[in-house]
Amino acid sequence: MKIRTILTLKITCVTVVVFLLCMGLIYWNSERMRSQTFFQELKDEAITEAYLFLEEQVDVQEIQSIYSSNKTFFNELSLYTDCFELLYQDVRQKEIIQESKKLFDDVLHRKEVRFYTGKYQCIGLLYRLDGNSYVILAAAYDEYGRSNLAHLWKTLSLLFVVGVALLFVSGYFLVRISLLRPIQRIVDEAESITAPHLEQRLPIKNQKDELGELCTAFNALLERLETSFNAQKMFISNVSHELRTPLATLIAGLDLCLQKERSEEQYREAIRDSLQDAQRMTKLIDGLLYLAEADYQKEQVKMQEIRLDELLLDVREFILRAHPEYHIELLFGQDEADDDRQITVTGNFYLLNIAFSNLMENNCKYSANNSSLVQISFWDKWSIVYFSDNGSGMTETDKQHLFTLFYRGEHHKEVEGHGIGMALVQKIIHLHQGSLAVYSQEGEGTTFVIKLPHV
């Protein structure tokens, strides 16, 4: 069953319930008014007939003749003294009211009693005339009122059937035109967005209504998908671009070894060259994988509280173990923090380790004495880390393209690398809601400044 039919049925059912309640209220109120009106008329006619008999001394047969022509009043009327002595009775059919001492006493006590006997409305009255008390018991059937009530019921029933039918038809078209047509437009727009055109977005007419919220959420999803697709395309493009040269070199070297017999030393040299090429490819693949991981959204990365001093000590120990010739000095720019939280950040230990390792290694690789000075500080809501070297510095061109993927500076021939490290560091720092700045002058060294929000 389609949504338009389900919505139409639900709307119709709710409206039908309300419709029935309103009709029931109308019928109940009409019945109540009819009953009260007829009881009042019955009372007035009963008092009139009793007055004619008691005060005017009209003959019983004459009274009965007067009221026999009125089919509405009475089916039965009895007049008693307050001692339960019957003075007058007009019974035109079988006796309706079963007189009893209990009913008689109830009328004397309450002055007026109204009740039903089957379809007949009955009334008991205490009537006073010339200092004497009388009890009137009267019963009648409201044929005219009940006929009107039956007509009202038929009218309401017909109105209900016609109203529900009209409501269902109008509700169906209203749901289809007013509610589902905008949704259909959204569906059509969404179907036009394909993998090659992920930059397209759904139009939003009103951001405050539910359809606007749906389009906003869908556009946010497209944004994340586009980021993910672009990261995958970039990764594939980078891998194919960067691995082509080392693989070609490796294949050419191995192919050359197979062309003719060589000495043991020549084979060893060829194997060393191949191993070196394979290690370069391993480092390149690791860098590309780290770069792809840094493209994740923050909510996809596991975060924890990390003390920067402990992390930097771990990174320093790891680098010195791999490169004993490096010199890395770790300093606090201020006295020991009053609160450990000032140098504690919320981040991913693995990714921050990669970022800091890249910066320390860059300092050491590009400085004359393979050294790096790392300083930890804090200010306001920021934890700040400085990475400095005393190398040859960077040119303006190098600084402009520093974070461009695969860009190598003017001194790239002096140092191994693939141009991935700084782009990776920038992505990691931005992922942690931080900032990365570089200060460098030719011949005066370079300083990288990282700011991360502390806890």
Beta strands, then each sheet from edge to edge (+ up, - down):
strand 1: 76-81
strand 2: 86-91
strand 3: 112-117
strand 4: 120-129
strand 5: 132-140
strand 6: 304-307
strand 7: 327-332
strand 8: 344-347
strand 9: 371-379
strand 10: 382-389
strand 11: 435-441
strand 12: 445-453
sheet 1: 2+ 1- 5+ 4- 3+
sheet 2: 6+ 8-
sheet 3: 7+ 9+ 10- 12+ 11-
end
